[in-house]
């Protein structure tokens, strides 16, 4: 595993802890749908299916993680959500499907800064 993969895995672990602490139930992590891509975290928030993208950045490198969900990325996540429902045989949830983003910035010193934005797309 290279350092970028390790950073991503660390961020996903932090995000999973945060989502669980807010009462969400984690259904899957790093779920793949063939060539369509991967969902970082699939969770349930009450009667809503949550497709969660996780972006982790070191302070000062690249764009802020909260800028990561572009219209193209949002469309891909919607397609992946439909693939999840189809492949798992899960009926469409009463509360619908929500796409969230957890952005994590790792400062030079101190604790990571997590931002959870609900319904980004």
C-alpha positions as a Python dict, from the first residue, in 0.01 Angstrom:
ca = {
    (1, 'X'): (0, 0, 0),
    (2, 'X'): (142, 340, -94),
    (3, 'X'): (115, 655, 117),
    (4, 'X'): (-183, 792, -81),
    (5, 'X'): (-377, 469, -28),
    (6, 'X'): (-286, 469, 342),
    (7, 'X'): (-406, 830, 373),
    (8, 'X'): (-735, 739, 205),
    (9, 'X'): (-786, 435, 424),
    (10, 'X'): (-714, 641, 738),
    (11, 'X'): (-966, 904, 627),
    (12, 'X'): (-1230, 642, 559),
    (13, 'X'): (-1178, 496, 906),
    (14, 'X'): (-1223, 843, 1062),
    (15, 'X'): (-1534, 903, 851),
    (16, 'X'): (-1682, 566, 949),
    (17, 'X'): (-1634, 647, 1316),
    (18, 'X'): (-1797, 990, 1273),
    (19, 'X'): (-2098, 852, 1082),
    (20, 'X'): (-2146, 573, 1336),
    (21, 'X'): (-2125, 824, 1622),
    (22, 'X'): (-2409, 1023, 1462),
    (23, 'X'): (-2630, 714, 1459),
    (24, 'X'): (-2580, 588, 1107),
    (25, 'X'): (-2554, 217, 1038),
    (26, 'X'): (-2265, 125, 806),
    (27, 'X'): (-2373, -126, 540),
    (28, 'X'): (-2053, -148, 335),
    (29, 'X'): (-1714, 9, 281),
    (30, 'X'): (-1521, 28, -45),
    (31, 'X'): (-1806, -136, -236),
    (32, 'X'): (-1724, -186, -606),
    (33, 'X'): (-1957, -209, -901),
    (34, 'X'): (-1737, -341, -1179),
    (35, 'X'): (-1594, -66, -1395),
    (36, 'X'): (-1850, 188, -1273),
    (37, 'X'): (-1638, 260, -968),
    (38, 'X'): (-1643, 238, -592),
    (39, 'X'): (-1855, 374, -311),
    (40, 'X'): (-1639, 466, -12),
    (41, 'X'): (-1916, 412, 246),
    (42, 'X'): (-2273, 288, 213),
    (43, 'X'): (-2480, 366, 521),
    (44, 'X'): (-2836, 390, 642),
    (45, 'X'): (-2957, 701, 822),
    (46, 'X'): (-3303, 611, 946),
    (47, 'X'): (-3496, 519, 633),
    (48, 'X'): (-3248, 693, 398),
    (49, 'X'): (-2971, 518, 206),
    (50, 'X'): (-2653, 727, 226),
    (51, 'X'): (-2380, 706, -36),
    (52, 'X'): (-2080, 873, 124),
    (53, 'X'): (-1772, 998, -57),
    (54, 'X'): (-1468, 1049, 164),
    (55, 'X'): (-1186, 1285, 69),
    (56, 'X'): (-877, 1324, 286),
    (57, 'X'): (-613, 1587, 229),
    (58, 'X'): (-301, 1699, 407),
    (59, 'X'): (-316, 2066, 501),
    (60, 'X'): (-208, 2287, 213),
    (61, 'X'): (-204, 2020, -58),
    (62, 'X'): (-445, 2021, -353),
    (63, 'X'): (-796, 2160, -330),
    (64, 'X'): (-1004, 2150, -14),
    (65, 'X'): (-1175, 1810, 13),
    (66, 'X'): (-1520, 1971, 22),
    (67, 'X'): (-1473, 2077, -342),
    (68, 'X'): (-1438, 1715, -450),
    (69, 'X'): (-1793, 1637, -561),
    (70, 'X'): (-1822, 1784, -908),
    (71, 'X'): (-2136, 1736, -1120),
    (72, 'X'): (-1961, 1448, -1301),
    (73, 'X'): (-1868, 1281, -972),
    (74, 'X'): (-2222, 1331, -838),
    (75, 'X'): (-2369, 1159, -1145),
    (76, 'X'): (-2127, 867, -1105),
    (77, 'X'): (-2228, 833, -737),
    (78, 'X'): (-2598, 829, -836),
    (79, 'X'): (-2527, 550, -1087),
    (80, 'X'): (-2335, 359, -820),
    (81, 'X'): (-2627, 398, -578),
    (82, 'X'): (-2860, 242, -837),
    (83, 'X'): (-2605, -37, -889),
    (84, 'X'): (-2594, -98, -511),
    (85, 'X'): (-2973, -135, -495),
    (86, 'X'): (-2975, -366, -797),
    (87, 'X'): (-2682, -589, -696),
    (88, 'X'): (-2784, -623, -331),
    (89, 'X'): (-3153, -672, -409),
    (90, 'X'): (-3235, -389, -172),
    (91, 'X'): (-3568, -215, -239),
    (92, 'X'): (-3560, 161, -287),
    (93, 'X'): (-3563, 308, 64),
    (94, 'X'): (-3867, 506, 181),
    (95, 'X'): (-3642, 798, 272),
    (96, 'X'): (-3469, 799, -67),
    (97, 'X'): (-3101, 814, -145),
    (98, 'X'): (-2871, 1086, -18),
    (99, 'X'): (-2518, 1161, -129),
    (100, 'X'): (-2293, 1289, 149),
    (101, 'X'): (-1933, 1402, 158),
    (102, 'X'): (-1695, 1372, 450),
    (103, 'X'): (-1397, 1599, 399),
    (104, 'X'): (-1095, 1551, 621),
    (105, 'X'): (-801, 1786, 649),
    (106, 'X'): (-492, 1670, 834),
    (107, 'X'): (-311, 1972, 978),
    (108, 'X'): (64, 1982, 1033),
    (109, 'X'): (-7, 1955, 1406),
    (110, 'X'): (-316, 1858, 1599),
    (111, 'X'): (-625, 1654, 1536),
    (112, 'X'): (-782, 1596, 1194),
    (113, 'X'): (-1062, 1835, 1097),
    (114, 'X'): (-1371, 1651, 970),
    (115, 'X'): (-1659, 1815, 787),
    (116, 'X'): (-1970, 1613, 707),
    (117, 'X'): (-2191, 1767, 440),
    (118, 'X'): (-2524, 1595, 385),
    (119, 'X'): (-2702, 1594, 52),
    (120, 'X'): (-2421, 1743, -156),
    (121, 'X'): (-2568, 1613, -482),
}
